Amino acid sequence: MPQPDRSDVWARAAFYAGLSFIVPASSLVGYGAGWFLDKHLHTGPVLAVVGALAGTALGIVDVIRTVIRKEKNAGGR
């Protein structure tokens, strides 16, 4: 079995490390959108919480889809 190229290992590590920012970023964006709507609709923190939960869920789905797509492409080298 051939050894993987060192640059390939670091590129893969950087890719997967970059994925760790997707979920927190999408949570913050969802929270921010909910907070903005709460301010203008005077609904309290309800929409901020819903926005944060929706952003987290969408972030997790995006990470899973990205990993599946990457692994599928890597298998067809």
Contacts in CASP RR format, 6 or more apart in sequence:
PFRMAT RR
TARGET T0000
AUTHOR 0000-0000-0000
METHOD contacts of the structure
MODEL  1
MPQPDRSDVWARAAFYAGLSFIVPASSLVGYGAGWFLDKHLHTGPVLAVV
GALAGTALGIVDVIRTVIRKEKNAGGR
15 70 0 8 1.000
19 63 0 8 1.000
19 66 0 8 1.000
19 67 0 8 1.000
22 59 0 8 1.000
22 62 0 8 1.000
22 63 0 8 1.000
22 66 0 8 1.000
23 56 0 8 1.000
23 59 0 8 1.000
23 60 0 8 1.000
23 63 0 8 1.000
26 55 0 8 1.000
26 56 0 8 1.000
26 58 0 8 1.000
26 59 0 8 1.000
26 62 0 8 1.000
27 52 0 8 1.000
27 55 0 8 1.000
27 56 0 8 1.000
27 59 0 8 1.000
28 52 0 8 1.000
29 55 0 8 1.000
30 51 0 8 1.000
30 52 0 8 1.000
30 54 0 8 1.000
30 55 0 8 1.000
31 48 0 8 1.000
31 51 0 8 1.000
31 52 0 8 1.000
31 55 0 8 1.000
32 48 0 8 1.000
32 51 0 8 1.000
33 51 0 8 1.000
34 47 0 8 1.000
34 48 0 8 1.000
34 50 0 8 1.000
34 51 0 8 1.000
34 52 0 8 1.000
35 47 0 8 1.000
35 48 0 8 1.000
37 43 0 8 1.000
37 47 0 8 1.000
38 44 0 8 1.000
38 45 0 8 1.000
38 46 0 8 1.000
38 47 0 8 1.000
38 48 0 8 1.000
41 47 0 8 1.000
END
